[in-house]
Amino acid sequence: MYSIIVVPPPTTEDETTRSQLRLAPGERLNFGRSTACDMEIPHEGVSRRAGEITAQGAFWTLSNLSAHQTYVVENPEGAGEHIKVGPGRLDAPVPFEFSRIVLPAAGDLLAMDVWAPRHDYLRAGDGLDGATTAPAFSLDGSKRYFAVLAALCEPRLRGEPHAPLPTVDQVVDRLHPTWPAASRTSVQWNIDYLAVKLRLKPGPETADTGPRLNGKKESLVSLALRFDLVREEDLTVLNRPVARGPR
């Protein structure tokens, strides 16, 4: 069974003809400028033996065989998430389901896509008996605080990983069609509530107020995107009325 699909960089302006190379677990694909490579990349800025991809079941590894260039592996769905594979690094594991390898090549940036569509899951009944584990983050998608968090995350979930976060006024405007009573005060209150709920700040029940949290919105969005607390499909909450609460 194939587990990894590699889409080579385009060699012409027409990307619709790009082929797909499929790897089964344990199979390797080397790429570079040399015609002896499994996948030839005919660009003078690419090393003769530039790298190697190895399928490992539900994930894959990348070896950087160049002497000087660092490769970047991007997660196109990860709001800027990426890893760097330095020169000479062998078998670096790549955890993304959809990936884009970016090769710097004499002033150009060449990109090839790698897909890892195979998903392996624990079968029902394989776990241990006993009490259910408490959730790490308890969020209710029907509440106003979740709509505020979704509005903060929206620009980066829409494919702009480095977009500046919306201001409080912009969040108010975004939520106004489904929450007419939204105001700067109520939105800021929900941001403060989220900081406590997601344990970025101590709760009011403790005497310790903790250090001042600078960049509160940035911290919230970073945490939410890192742990998939808000996904792109959750943005539908911005188009429907949300329940009252906490405010």
Secondary structure, DSSP 8 states (H G I E B T S, - for coil): ---EEEE---SSS-GGG---EEE-TT-EEEEESSTTSSEE---TTS-TT-EEEEEETTEEEEEE--SS--EEEE-TTSTT-EEEE-TT---EEE--SEEEEEEEETTEEEEEEEE--------TT-S--SS----SS---TTBHHHHHHHHHHHHHHTT-TT-----HHHHHHHHTTT-TT--HHHHHHHHHHHHHHTTSS--TTSS---S--TTHHHHHHHHHHHTTSS-GGGGGGGGS--B----
